[in-house]
């Protein structure tokens, strides 16, 4: 890994990065979406043959109960036991985010309030790629379930034999996902956004994916809601001379397991910087930033706004209040990013590419709609009619005022 200075143009470029797809990807995704919108299941079959090398007919798109039962035959019992621990942790965390309806009433009789309802139908995309991302199933489905979503539709790319990984199917079944379909890529996002004869249209799409999936989500936003447009995963490790060097190296190397994963060390220790540089090969998707002190390290982290931040220093909790822009913070030497990826509780679906400046990680609130309600009686309306009259006059919307005045004639 190369060492750079806080004043370098390379750091400025890193802080101003954004997830920008190549024109070729944008154009291809646009064609795929339009094809699926017009031709539905036939288009899905065509793209599944082309990209996944699997020939899946319309009647085979939906995963059957028999296929789910067969999947459980390949799942060891100790995996189910481990999954129960994870489910308990996630539920415990997200129950704290649940919202309650509320209302307020004034002396004149007006009532204002807010009620919360779950989104009706949610689509979940689960990548397959080089390895089945089983953790993505429970990290996306459980917050939706806790929010009260009744209809969850899952899509995931099939293998060349037309099958979805058994672990993905087993976890989805245990979490009571309503429908599962064998389709991936931009075509799966299009199917969820617009619906086909087989796959129902949803109200929101969540879940990570490759560049084509991310671009498809961006293009269908507005027709449906999405969680976020996420790019490659990112980690910033903040460490000093007291940090165990092997922890730093192992965490940065773990991040580099992801294709395109960004791994960054920020440290005031020249000794640690040199050691890490010697242990990790130099690549474009990572660097070491040598700073004056931990305060400057945190300032730079806030500028980078990474997906993950590890504070591998003494008394990290004291510095937590200074970390503003990141998807999640891992405190102390025994809290590696892998804990958050798999078992801790908060979802690992997090903002990337600097979007942590304005976006948050997946939460129960992503699956809930808020509706305001207003109730006035004649007395409370009379109390504010003068204000309405003045503002309507300024805006030139006389019929608005007349709709109020009519109630007193």
C-alpha positions as CSV (number, residue, x, y, z in Angstrom):
1,X,0.0,0.0,0.0
2,X,1.2,3.5,-0.8
3,X,1.6,6.2,1.8
4,X,0.2,9.6,1.0
5,X,0.1,13.0,2.9
6,X,-3.1,14.8,4.1
7,X,-2.3,17.6,1.7
8,X,-1.9,15.4,-1.4
9,X,-4.2,15.7,-4.5
10,X,-4.7,12.0,-4.1
11,X,-6.5,12.5,-0.8
12,X,-8.6,15.3,-2.3
13,X,-9.6,13.0,-5.1
14,X,-10.5,10.3,-2.6
15,X,-12.7,12.7,-0.6
16,X,-14.5,13.8,-3.7
17,X,-15.1,10.4,-5.1
18,X,-18.5,9.4,-6.2
19,X,-20.1,6.3,-7.6
20,X,-20.2,7.0,-11.3
21,X,-21.0,4.2,-13.8
22,X,-19.4,4.0,-17.2
23,X,-21.6,5.1,-20.1
24,X,-21.5,1.5,-21.5
25,X,-23.1,0.2,-18.3
26,X,-25.7,3.0,-18.2
27,X,-26.7,2.3,-21.8
28,X,-26.8,-1.5,-21.4
29,X,-29.0,-1.2,-18.2
30,X,-31.4,1.2,-20.0
31,X,-31.9,-1.3,-22.8
32,X,-32.4,-4.2,-20.3
33,X,-34.9,-2.2,-18.3
34,X,-36.9,-1.2,-21.3
35,X,-36.8,-4.8,-22.7
36,X,-38.2,-6.2,-19.4
37,X,-40.8,-3.5,-19.2
38,X,-42.1,-4.3,-22.7
39,X,-41.6,-8.1,-22.9
40,X,-41.7,-9.2,-19.2
41,X,-40.8,-12.9,-18.6
42,X,-39.6,-13.5,-22.1
43,X,-36.9,-10.8,-21.6
44,X,-36.0,-12.3,-18.2
45,X,-35.5,-15.7,-19.8
46,X,-33.3,-14.2,-22.6
47,X,-31.0,-12.3,-20.1
48,X,-30.8,-15.3,-17.7
49,X,-29.6,-17.4,-20.6
50,X,-27.1,-14.7,-21.7
51,X,-25.6,-13.7,-18.3
52,X,-26.2,-16.7,-16.0
53,X,-26.0,-19.5,-18.7
54,X,-29.2,-21.0,-17.3
55,X,-32.3,-21.8,-19.3
56,X,-35.2,-21.0,-17.0
57,X,-38.7,-21.0,-18.5
58,X,-41.5,-18.8,-17.2
59,X,-43.1,-21.6,-15.0
60,X,-39.7,-22.2,-13.4
61,X,-38.9,-18.6,-12.3
62,X,-40.6,-19.0,-9.0
63,X,-38.9,-21.2,-6.4
64,X,-41.1,-24.0,-5.3
65,X,-41.7,-25.5,-1.9
66,X,-40.1,-28.7,-3.1
67,X,-36.9,-26.8,-4.0
68,X,-36.9,-25.1,-0.6
69,X,-37.3,-28.5,1.1
70,X,-34.4,-29.9,-1.0
71,X,-32.2,-27.0,0.1
72,X,-32.6,-27.8,3.7
73,X,-31.2,-31.3,3.1
74,X,-27.8,-29.7,2.4
75,X,-27.8,-27.4,5.4
76,X,-26.0,-28.6,8.6
77,X,-27.9,-28.2,11.8
78,X,-25.2,-26.1,13.4
79,X,-25.8,-23.4,10.8
80,X,-29.4,-23.1,11.9
81,X,-28.3,-22.7,15.5
82,X,-25.8,-20.0,14.5
83,X,-28.5,-18.2,12.5
84,X,-30.8,-18.1,15.6
85,X,-28.1,-16.1,17.4
86,X,-27.9,-13.6,14.6
87,X,-31.7,-13.2,14.3
88,X,-31.9,-12.5,18.0
89,X,-29.2,-9.8,17.8
90,X,-30.7,-8.1,14.8
91,X,-34.2,-8.1,16.3
92,X,-32.9,-6.7,19.6
93,X,-31.2,-3.8,17.8
94,X,-34.0,-2.9,15.4
95,X,-36.9,-3.1,17.9
96,X,-35.4,0.1,19.4
97,X,-36.2,1.9,16.1
98,X,-39.9,1.1,16.0
99,X,-42.1,4.3,15.9
100,X,-45.4,4.9,17.7
101,X,-48.3,6.9,16.4
102,X,-48.7,10.3,18.2
103,X,-51.0,13.3,18.3
104,X,-51.1,16.7,20.0
105,X,-54.2,18.8,20.8
106,X,-54.4,22.6,21.6
107,X,-57.0,24.5,23.6
108,X,-59.0,25.5,20.5
109,X,-59.6,21.9,19.6
110,X,-57.2,21.4,16.7
111,X,-55.5,18.0,16.6
112,X,-52.2,17.2,14.8
113,X,-50.5,13.9,14.6
114,X,-48.6,11.3,12.7
115,X,-49.2,7.6,12.0
116,X,-46.9,5.0,10.7
117,X,-47.6,2.2,8.3
118,X,-45.4,-0.4,6.8
119,X,-44.7,-0.4,3.0
120,X,-47.0,-3.0,1.4
121,X,-44.6,-4.9,-0.8
122,X,-40.8,-4.9,-0.8
123,X,-38.3,-6.4,-3.2
124,X,-35.0,-7.8,-1.9
125,X,-32.1,-8.4,-4.2
126,X,-29.6,-11.0,-3.0
127,X,-26.3,-11.2,-4.9
128,X,-24.8,-14.6,-5.7
129,X,-21.6,-13.9,-7.8
130,X,-18.5,-15.8,-6.7
131,X,-20.0,-16.7,-3.3
132,X,-23.5,-16.8,-1.8
133,X,-24.0,-13.7,0.3
134,X,-26.2,-15.4,2.9
135,X,-25.8,-12.6,5.4
136,X,-27.5,-10.2,3.0
137,X,-30.7,-12.2,3.4
138,X,-31.1,-11.7,7.1
139,X,-29.6,-8.2,7.1
140,X,-32.3,-7.0,4.6
141,X,-35.3,-9.1,5.5
142,X,-35.3,-8.8,9.3
143,X,-35.6,-5.0,9.4
144,X,-38.5,-5.2,6.9
145,X,-40.2,-7.9,9.0
146,X,-39.9,-5.9,12.2
147,X,-41.3,-2.9,10.4
148,X,-44.4,-4.9,9.6
149,X,-44.0,-5.5,5.8
150,X,-46.3,-8.3,4.9
151,X,-45.1,-9.1,1.3
152,X,-41.4,-9.6,0.7
153,X,-40.3,-10.7,-2.8
154,X,-36.8,-11.9,-3.1
155,X,-34.7,-12.3,-6.3
156,X,-31.3,-13.9,-6.7
157,X,-29.3,-15.1,-9.7
158,X,-29.4,-18.8,-10.4
159,X,-26.4,-21.0,-11.2
160,X,-25.9,-22.7,-14.5
161,X,-28.2,-25.5,-13.4
162,X,-31.0,-23.0,-12.7
163,X,-30.8,-23.3,-8.9
164,X,-30.4,-20.7,-6.2
165,X,-27.8,-21.4,-3.5
166,X,-29.4,-23.7,-0.8
167,X,-28.2,-21.5,2.1
168,X,-29.9,-18.5,0.6
169,X,-33.1,-20.5,0.1
170,X,-33.0,-21.9,3.6
171,X,-32.5,-18.5,5.3
172,X,-35.2,-16.9,3.2
173,X,-37.6,-19.7,4.1
174,X,-36.8,-19.5,7.8
175,X,-37.5,-15.7,7.7
176,X,-40.8,-16.4,5.9
177,X,-40.0,-14.6,2.7
178,X,-43.2,-14.7,0.7
179,X,-41.9,-15.3,-2.8
180,X,-38.5,-16.1,-4.3
181,X,-37.5,-15.9,-7.9
182,X,-34.5,-17.1,-9.9
183,X,-33.4,-14.0,-11.6
184,X,-30.5,-11.6,-11.1
185,X,-28.8,-8.5,-12.6
186,X,-30.5,-5.4,-14.0
187,X,-33.3,-7.5,-15.4
188,X,-34.3,-8.6,-11.8
189,X,-34.5,-4.9,-10.7
190,X,-36.6,-4.1,-13.7
191,X,-39.0,-6.9,-13.0
192,X,-39.4,-5.8,-9.4
193,X,-39.9,-2.2,-10.5
194,X,-42.5,-2.7,-13.3
195,X,-43.7,-6.3,-12.7
196,X,-44.1,-9.1,-15.2
197,X,-46.7,-11.8,-15.6
198,X,-44.8,-13.9,-13.0
199,X,-43.1,-11.4,-10.8
200,X,-45.2,-8.8,-8.9
201,X,-44.4,-5.1,-8.9
202,X,-43.1,-3.9,-5.6
203,X,-43.1,-0.5,-3.8
204,X,-39.4,-0.5,-2.8
205,X,-36.3,-2.3,-3.8
206,X,-33.4,-3.0,-1.3
207,X,-30.2,-4.9,-1.3
208,X,-26.7,-4.7,-2.7
209,X,-25.4,-5.8,-6.1
210,X,-22.8,-5.3,-8.8
211,X,-22.5,-2.2,-11.0
212,X,-25.4,-3.2,-13.3
213,X,-27.7,-3.8,-10.3
214,X,-26.7,-0.4,-8.7
215,X,-27.3,1.4,-12.0
216,X,-30.6,-0.3,-12.5
217,X,-31.8,0.8,-9.1
218,X,-30.7,4.3,-9.9
219,X,-32.7,4.3,-13.1
220,X,-35.9,2.8,-11.7
221,X,-35.9,5.2,-8.7
222,X,-39.1,7.2,-8.9
223,X,-41.1,4.4,-10.3
224,X,-40.3,2.6,-7.0
225,X,-38.4,3.7,-4.0
226,X,-34.9,2.2,-3.3
227,X,-32.7,2.0,-0.2
228,X,-29.6,3.6,-1.8
229,X,-27.2,3.4,-4.8
230,X,-24.2,1.7,-3.3
231,X,-20.8,1.3,-4.8
232,X,-17.9,-1.0,-3.8
233,X,-17.4,-1.5,-0.1
234,X,-15.0,0.8,1.9
235,X,-13.1,0.7,5.2
236,X,-11.1,3.3,7.1
237,X,-8.9,2.1,10.0
238,X,-7.8,4.7,12.5
239,X,-4.8,3.4,14.5
240,X,-1.7,4.6,16.3
241,X,1.6,3.3,17.7
242,X,-0.2,1.4,20.5
243,X,-2.4,-0.5,18.1
244,X,-1.7,-4.2,17.5
245,X,-0.1,-4.2,14.0
246,X,-1.5,-7.6,13.0
247,X,-5.1,-6.4,13.8
248,X,-4.6,-3.5,11.3
249,X,-3.2,-5.7,8.6
250,X,-5.8,-8.5,9.0
251,X,-8.7,-6.0,8.8
252,X,-7.4,-4.2,5.8
253,X,-6.7,-7.5,4.0
254,X,-10.3,-8.7,4.9
255,X,-11.6,-5.6,3.2
256,X,-9.6,-6.3,0.1
257,X,-11.4,-9.7,-0.3
258,X,-14.3,-7.7,-1.8
259,X,-13.9,-6.9,-5.5
260,X,-13.0,-3.2,-5.7
261,X,-13.0,-2.9,-1.9
262,X,-11.4,0.3,-0.6
263,X,-9.0,-0.2,2.4
264,X,-7.5,2.9,4.0
265,X,-5.3,3.3,7.1
266,X,-5.1,6.7,8.8
267,X,-2.4,6.9,11.4
268,X,0.1,9.3,13.0
269,X,2.6,6.4,13.5
270,X,5.4,6.2,10.9
271,X,6.4,2.8,12.2
272,X,2.9,1.4,11.7
273,X,2.6,2.9,8.3
274,X,5.8,1.3,7.1
275,X,4.9,-2.0,8.6
276,X,1.5,-2.1,6.8
277,X,3.1,-0.9,3.6
278,X,5.4,-3.9,3.7
279,X,2.7,-6.4,4.5
280,X,0.0,-5.4,1.9
281,X,0.7,-5.2,-1.8
282,X,0.3,-1.9,-3.5
283,X,-3.0,-1.6,-5.3
284,X,-5.2,1.2,-6.6
285,X,-8.0,0.5,-4.1
286,X,-6.2,1.4,-0.9
287,X,-3.7,3.7,0.8
288,X,-2.1,4.8,4.0
289,X,-2.6,8.4,5.2
290,X,0.1,9.7,7.5
291,X,-1.2,12.4,9.9
292,X,0.0,14.5,12.8
293,X,-2.4,13.1,15.4
294,X,-5.7,11.2,16.0
295,X,-7.6,14.5,15.9
296,X,-6.5,15.0,12.3
297,X,-7.2,11.4,11.5
298,X,-10.8,11.8,12.5
299,X,-11.1,15.0,10.5
300,X,-9.9,13.2,7.4
301,X,-12.2,10.3,8.1
302,X,-15.1,12.8,8.2
303,X,-14.0,14.2,4.8
304,X,-13.8,10.7,3.3
305,X,-17.1,9.7,4.8
306,X,-16.5,5.9,4.4
307,X,-18.9,3.0,4.7
308,X,-17.0,1.6,7.7
309,X,-14.7,3.2,10.3
310,X,-12.7,1.2,12.7
311,X,-11.2,3.1,15.8
312,X,-8.4,0.7,16.8
313,X,-7.2,3.0,19.6
314,X,-7.4,3.2,23.4
315,X,-10.6,4.6,24.8
316,X,-12.4,4.8,21.4
317,X,-15.8,5.7,23.0
318,X,-14.4,9.1,24.0
319,X,-13.9,9.9,20.3
320,X,-17.2,8.5,19.0
321,X,-18.9,11.9,19.3
322,X,-16.4,13.4,16.8
323,X,-17.1,10.8,14.1
324,X,-19.9,12.4,12.0
325,X,-19.7,11.0,8.5
326,X,-19.6,7.2,8.2
327,X,-22.0,4.3,7.8
328,X,-20.9,2.5,11.0
329,X,-18.2,2.9,13.6
330,X,-16.4,-0.1,15.2
331,X,-15.0,0.7,18.6
332,X,-11.8,-0.9,19.9
333,X,-9.4,-3.7,18.9
334,X,-11.9,-6.6,19.4
335,X,-14.6,-5.2,17.1
336,X,-13.5,-6.0,13.5
337,X,-15.7,-5.1,10.6
338,X,-16.6,-8.8,10.2
339,X,-18.6,-8.5,13.5
340,X,-20.9,-6.0,11.8
341,X,-21.0,-7.8,8.5
342,X,-22.4,-11.0,10.1
343,X,-23.6,-11.0,13.7
344,X,-23.7,-7.8,15.7
345,X,-27.2,-6.6,14.8
346,X,-27.2,-3.4,12.7
347,X,-27.6,-4.1,9.0
348,X,-24.5,-4.2,6.8
349,X,-26.4,-2.4,4.0
350,X,-24.6,1.0,4.3
351,X,-23.9,4.1,2.3
352,X,-20.7,4.2,0.2
353,X,-18.7,6.5,-2.1
354,X,-19.0,9.4,0.3
355,X,-22.8,9.3,0.6
356,X,-22.5,8.7,4.4
357,X,-22.4,12.6,4.5
358,X,-26.2,12.5,3.9
359,X,-27.4,8.8,4.0
360,X,-27.7,6.3,6.8
361,X,-27.5,2.6,7.0
362,X,-30.6,0.4,6.4
363,X,-33.1,0.8,9.2
364,X,-36.7,-0.1,10.2
365,X,-37.7,3.4,9.1
366,X,-36.8,2.5,5.5
367,X,-39.8,0.2,5.5
368,X,-42.3,2.6,7.1
369,X,-44.4,5.3,5.6
370,X,-45.3,8.3,7.7
371,X,-48.7,9.9,7.3
372,X,-49.5,13.2,9.0
373,X,-53.1,13.9,10.1
374,X,-54.9,17.2,10.9
375,X,-58.2,17.9,12.5
376,X,-59.7,21.3,13.1
377,X,-63.1,22.3,14.5
378,X,-65.0,25.5,13.8
379,X,-63.4,27.3,16.8
380,X,-59.8,26.4,15.9
381,X,-60.4,27.2,12.2
382,X,-61.8,30.6,13.1
383,X,-58.7,31.2,15.2
384,X,-56.4,30.9,12.1
385,X,-58.6,32.1,9.3
386,X,-57.0,35.6,9.4
387,X,-53.6,34.1,8.9
388,X,-54.9,32.0,6.0
389,X,-56.5,35.1,4.4
390,X,-53.2,37.1,4.5
391,X,-51.1,34.3,3.0
392,X,-53.7,33.5,0.3
393,X,-53.7,37.1,-0.7
394,X,-50.0,37.2,-1.0
395,X,-49.9,34.1,-3.1
396,X,-52.9,35.1,-5.2
397,X,-54.8,31.9,-4.5
398,X,-58.2,33.4,-3.7
399,X,-60.2,30.1,-4.0
400,X,-58.1,28.7,-1.2
401,X,-59.3,31.6,1.0
402,X,-62.9,31.2,-0.2
403,X,-62.9,27.5,0.8
404,X,-62.2,28.7,4.4
405,X,-64.6,31.6,4.3
406,X,-67.4,29.4,3.1
407,X,-67.5,27.7,6.5
408,X,-68.5,30.9,8.3
409,X,-71.2,32.1,5.9
